[in-house]
């Protein structure tokens, strides 16, 4: 493992053009092309590809193609995780998704980030921050989770929400930026 890869996974500034990282993205794209050419009834083929591609996955995971990632090896799925069509997981840092979490179509989970300082960006440096999603979370279609967020167990993220900060357990958030929804008393 090169120093650039170690820095990338650790969330430090790194050079994405490092030859090892370029090779690994190309290998991931080959697996991505293979996976995205499958259909649901290709279950055994899908399992073989996912086992080569992802860092880990629990039993009974279901990922609808197309599915897009940077590397794959930084993605760790619990048991019974479901990702619907068109999800994007940019995994320059670890992405951990807990058991029984369901993710709607076109959701983006992005650990990749860029320096705010123009000179550092101009130097070709990038960084990332890991994302942790708890157990039994429901993420609506088209949601966007930004680098570094943690989502607690049993949380709900509304469709189209832009999650810029941590979501506590058993909390429902929606909007841009995502904010907790206040439950209305149904006895009124």
C-alpha positions, 0 to 999 in steps of 0.5 A: 500500500502506498503512502497516498492510499494510506493518507486517503483512507485516513482522511488526510490530504492525498494525490488521487493521481497516484499510480496505485490509486489509478489502478485500483479505480480502474479495477473497480470500474471493471467490476462495476461494469460487470455488476451493472450488466447483471439483473436481479435473477443473476443472484449468484453472479452478483454475489461473486462480483460483490465479494470481489468488489466490496470490503465486506457485506452481510448476508442477504444484501441486495443492490440494484444495478446500476451501482457506482463507487470509487474503490469498493473496498472501503464499503462495508454493508451489514446484513439485509442492506438494500440499495435501490437503483442508481446509488453512488457511494464515493468511498475514498474513506470507509462507508459503513452501513448497518444491518437492515438499512434501506436506501432509496434510488439515486442516493449519493453517499460521498466521503470524497471532499476537496480543500476549501483553500484554492491553492491546496486544490490547485496543487491537486490534493483531495481528502475525505471523511468517513460516513457511518450509517446505523442499523435499520435506517431508511434513506429516501430516494435522491438523498445526499449524505456529505463527508463525515456524517454519522446517522444513528440507528432507526433514523429516517432521512427524507427523499431529496434531503441534503445531510450536512451534519450528524443525524441522531438515532430515531430522528427523522430529517428532511430538507436542504440542509436536512433538519429534524422534523417535529412530530405533530400530536395526532390527538389534536 
